[in-house]
Amino acid sequence: MSRDLDRPRWLRGASAAAGARPRELQPRGPVGGTAGAVHQYVAEGDTAWHAGRRYQPTWKLIKDTPNPNFYTIGVEHEGQVDTPWSDAMLGTSTHLVMEICNRWSIAIDRDHVIGHREIYARKTCPGTWIDLDGFVARVRRLALDPASYNLVDRSGSVQARLDLNLRAGAPTTLAPIARTVPGGSTLEYAGSTSNGLTVNGNAHWYRSSDGEFFWAGATTGPVPAT
């Protein structure tokens, strides 16, 4: 089922049995392997069968209706309940979660990045080894690293269509506001990225020569010229 009417706003992590074949898994979104590979069985914009049952949920943002499958994205991880995550899987999962959160405008915090056990308490997913608080902190640090984005050097200028925040260091609202310019201001840029935080469906951001980022959607150039 398409999520055009109710985009996913939460990310749910879990563990899948090691060695399980795709046909033995319930339809899910991305699956991270111990070697760092990612397999995707269901598109992020479709509904997977990964978190439909509830049992003593502790997730404070769970809805009475609809089924959580309709507003979450599930990311599985290879292993058993007590399997340590390899460095490769931890690194890949960190990048994957950051990218999904940016793509769907999901807040990178513990209210929005949760374990399956927080919906269905009889589950242990994503296992006893991973500290979810620490994991979310890793994802946030990655989102604030400009090297995480596909920056392209290009120069030019655009005008702000309304008052616009310039963010220090990264194309995301997680980054602190360096300054705010009034609508109508001319802004020079030295580069741009197409995979920053998605705002109103637009993931394009400009970068100034001082390393400040501003969202392209609030300018006269919502899609940077190529």
Buried (B, 14 or more C-beta within 10 A) or exposed (E): EEBEEEBBBBBBBBBBEEEEEEEEBBBBBBBBBBEBEBBEBBEBBEBBBBBBBBEEBEBEEBEEEEBBBBBBBBBBBBBEEEBEBBEBBBBBBBBBBBBBBBBBBBBBBBEBBBBBBBBBEEBBBBBEBBEBEEBBBBBBBBBBEBEBBEBEEBEEEBBBBEEBBBBBBBBBBBBEEBEEBEEEBEBEBBBBBBBBBBBEEBBBBBBBEEBBBBBBBBBEBBEBEE
